[in-house]
Every structure is written in structure tokens, then in C-alpha cells.
Amino acid sequence: MSARTDPQIISQNGKPAFAVIPWNEYQALIHKQIEPDESDVWFPNEVVKANVRGESLIRAWREYFKLTQAELAAKAGMKQSALARLESGNANPRKTTLSKLSEAMGISVEQLID
């Protein structure tokens, strides 16, 4: 289907509420999105306070979600001792490790980078 199709506008209470567009146009819009930059990353106040006190972002987020080291380590598929080393602030975690931790907590990798 290569013919141009106008979007279907669905109204609620007399105002436009939804636009239905062809799938290929939707896919094109998704692929044109700009990667998020630092200004798109948010942090809850509790995480910021903990980080300012000197805690690592990994620990600050873990405590924000009220997880123990053992719980987070299990969710991320790692040993508790490895997580403890990462939280000490003396480690330089790999991107794959940060990815596992961010996925386990439901946040973005950028939210774990100091």
C-alpha cells in the first residue's frame, strides 16, 4: 500500500482526541525520534539526596525502590557480593551490567550513570 492515506481523527466531546495513521507512517515516525539527552533523564528527590550524600546511584535507586542487595542482585542475575562492590563507588561497571540493573529496577541506564 503506497497510496497516501489521511489520518483518521477520532473526537471526544467535540474535540480531537486520537489520530489513526497508517502503520508504515507510524514506523517512520518512531525511527525518526531523537535519542534522549541528559536533560530527558529524571531523578526522584530521594535519589538525588542520597547521591549528594555520597551514595552511588545504584544504591540510591535500590533504596528508593526499597530493595535489599540480595533482591536486586537476584533480579539482575548477579551475586549479592558483586552488587555490593558496585555500590561501594570504587567500581566502574560495564554498560551490560548497568543494563541488567536498570532493567531489574525498571529505569533507564542513563539514570545509573554518575
Secondary structure, DSSP 4 states (H G I P E B T S, - for coil): --S--PPEEEEETTEEEEEE--HHHHHHHHHTPPPP-GGG----HHHHHHHHTT--HHHHHHHHTT--HHHHHHHHTS-HHHHHHHHTT-----HHHHHHHHHHHTS-GGGG--
